[in-house]
Amino acid sequence: MNTAQAKKLRGAAAVANARLAYQIFEEVTATDRWRRIAHAGGAVQRPLWASTGVKDKAYDPAKYVVELLAPDTVNTMPETTIHAARAYSGRIANSISDSYIHSHQVFAELAELGISYDEVVNELERDGIAKFNDAWEALIKTIAAQL
């Protein structure tokens, strides 16, 4: 898709998805049930943003670090992204909690373009599982060859 609306949404779905996951995290940790668990010594299970390096050279290398900042999150990133984040000169602050309405709008606009969130997630999940399986099989073969 080469429309202005599609171009505007490029790179926005992943960030919107992560931000809405954080919204659920905030909702869960704001409940009385969670407060009782925490009071009894339960530790918060923090959201993990995994491997947040950019793949598209058009993006700022610190894009996902800056756009996914919030309390109680963990971010794993490649070394180049660490350097980019350290060199980032913009404001570093919670960039998630005030973004929920916008994140829902991103998904509404994607739906208007005929892009199904469920179909995309299913495809990404299948591809991700296949890659993990391939890596696992390669690891097993390497270990077997060493025995």
Phi and psi in degrees as a GROMACS rama.xvg file:
@    title "Ramachandran Plot"
@    xaxis  label "Phi"
@    yaxis  label "Psi"
@TYPE xy
-122.263  27.8744  ASN-2
-83.8276  163.154  THR-3
-61.0565  -40.115  ALA-4
-64.1029  -42.7088  GLN-5
-64.8327  -42.7524  ALA-6
-62.441  -38.0678  LYS-7
-63.995  -30.9644  LYS-8
-88.2216  -7.65664  LEU-9
-56.9845  124.552  ARG-10
81.1349  0.417431  GLY-11
-90.424  -28.0116  ALA-12
-65.5317  -42.7199  ALA-13
-62.3113  -43.949  ALA-14
-65.9666  -44.3018  VAL-15
-61.1777  -41.4781  ALA-16
-62.0723  -46.8076  ASN-17
-63.5737  -41.0453  ALA-18
-64.1856  -38.5796  ARG-19
-72.0642  -29.8774  LEU-20
-64.6329  -39.2352  ALA-21
-66.5051  -34.6593  TYR-22
-58.8628  -43.703  GLN-23
-62.5854  -42.1926  ILE-24
-57.0781  -46.8258  PHE-25
-62.6956  -41.2187  GLU-26
-63.6277  -43.3152  GLU-27
-65.7749  -43.9063  VAL-28
-77.7065  -2.69231  THR-29
-97.9446  0.877216  ALA-30
-83.3744  157.329  THR-31
-60.5321  -39.0781  ASP-32
-57.2156  -48.1238  ARG-33
-63.6671  -40.8663  TRP-34
-59.4118  -39.2536  ARG-35
-65.08  -42.4731  ARG-36
-62.3957  -46.2497  ILE-37
-63.2311  -42.0097  ALA-38
-62.0556  -31.7606  HIS-39
-82.8266  2.28333  ALA-40
106.019  3.38371  GLY-41
-66.9238  137.297  GLY-42
-95.4123  141.874  ALA-43
-67.3282  136.681  VAL-44
-89.8351  102.839  GLN-45
-77.6097  141.207  ARG-46
-62.2486  139.24  PRO-47
-112.948  121.277  LEU-48
-95.759  112.318  TRP-49
-98.3823  131.072  ALA-50
50.5946  64.9931  SER-51
-88.1126  27.3947  THR-52
-72.42  149.289  GLY-53
-82.306  146.299  VAL-54
-100.832  -25.627  LYS-55
-93.3833  118.548  ASP-56
-62.6073  -16.4714  LYS-57
-73.8813  -17.137  ALA-58
-89.3604  150.945  TYR-59
-59.9479  133.084  ASP-60
-59.1746  -20.8905  PRO-61
-96.5946  8.14856  ALA-62
-47.0009  -56.4748  LYS-63
-74.0252  -29.0283  TYR-64
-64.2228  -49.3144  VAL-65
-68.0388  -38.8138  VAL-66
-82.7857  -8.46954  GLU-67
-123.713  37.5607  LEU-68
-88.7245  128.741  LEU-69
-167.012  155.98  ALA-70
-59.9239  147.404  PRO-71
65.6097  26.3983  ASP-72
-109.098  158.521  THR-73
-122.003  138.376  VAL-74
-130.644  117.966  ASN-75
-99.4678  138.91  THR-76
-151.543  155.736  MET-77
-68.4531  161.288  PRO-78
-57.6184  -39.2169  GLU-79
-61.7415  -35.0509  THR-80
-71.621  -36.8127  THR-81
-58.5304  -47.0939  ILE-82
-62.7423  -41.2901  HIS-83
-64.0216  -40.6824  ALA-84
-66.5643  -39.4435  ALA-85
-65.6984  -33.595  ARG-86
-85.4053  -9.69028  ALA-87
-60.6307  130.664  TYR-88
-104.871  -1.76108  SER-89
-80.0957  -175.739  GLY-90
-72.7452  128.927  ARG-91
-107.903  109.606  ILE-92
-158.769  174.48  ALA-93
-54.9882  114.477  ASN-94
-108.9  10.0282  SER-95
-108.428  -50.5512  ILE-96
-58.4712  -28.0113  SER-97
-95.2382  14.1005  ASP-98
-111.609  6.7303  SER-99
-65.4037  -42.5604  TYR-100
-61.829  -46.612  ILE-101
-60.9449  -40.0215  HIS-102
-63.2031  -40.4821  SER-103
-64.7181  -36.6874  HIS-104
-63.6021  -38.0491  GLN-105
-57.0586  -46.1757  VAL-106
-69.611  -33.3149  PHE-107
-65.1704  -41.2102  ALA-108
-67.9028  -38.0066  GLU-109
-61.9876  -41.639  LEU-110
-62.6844  -39.1162  ALA-111
-60.3051  -31.0226  GLU-112
-83.6424  -0.371141  LEU-113
85.6539  15.0243  GLY-114
-94.015  118.995  ILE-115
-89.2082  117.814  SER-116
-56.2873  -47.4705  TYR-117
-60.8078  -42.6548  ASP-118
-65.2082  -42.2005  GLU-119
-64.1331  -46.1315  VAL-120
-61.8043  -43.7641  VAL-121
-60.7976  -42.509  ASN-122
-65.5393  -45.16  GLU-123
-63.3627  -39.0819  LEU-124
-64.5366  -45.7086  GLU-125
-59.2035  -46.6544  ARG-126
-63.3177  -42.9192  ASP-127
-63.4299  -44.0502  GLY-128
-63.3027  -41.752  ILE-129
-61.1924  -41.7374  ALA-130
-65.4236  -41.8807  LYS-131
-63.7275  -41.5822  PHE-132
-62.5182  -43.584  ASN-133
-61.117  -44.265  ASP-134
-63.676  -40.8305  ALA-135
-62.4803  -46.6324  TRP-136
-61.7487  -41.2075  GLU-137
-63.8954  -40.3661  ALA-138
-62.9326  -46.1252  LEU-139
-60.4792  -42.9682  ILE-140
-64.0323  -40.4514  LYS-141
-63.7113  -44.6982  THR-142
-64.8447  -44.5576  ILE-143
-60.2703  -37.832  ALA-144
-68.0897  -25.7654  ALA-145
-84.3254  -15.9502  GLN-146
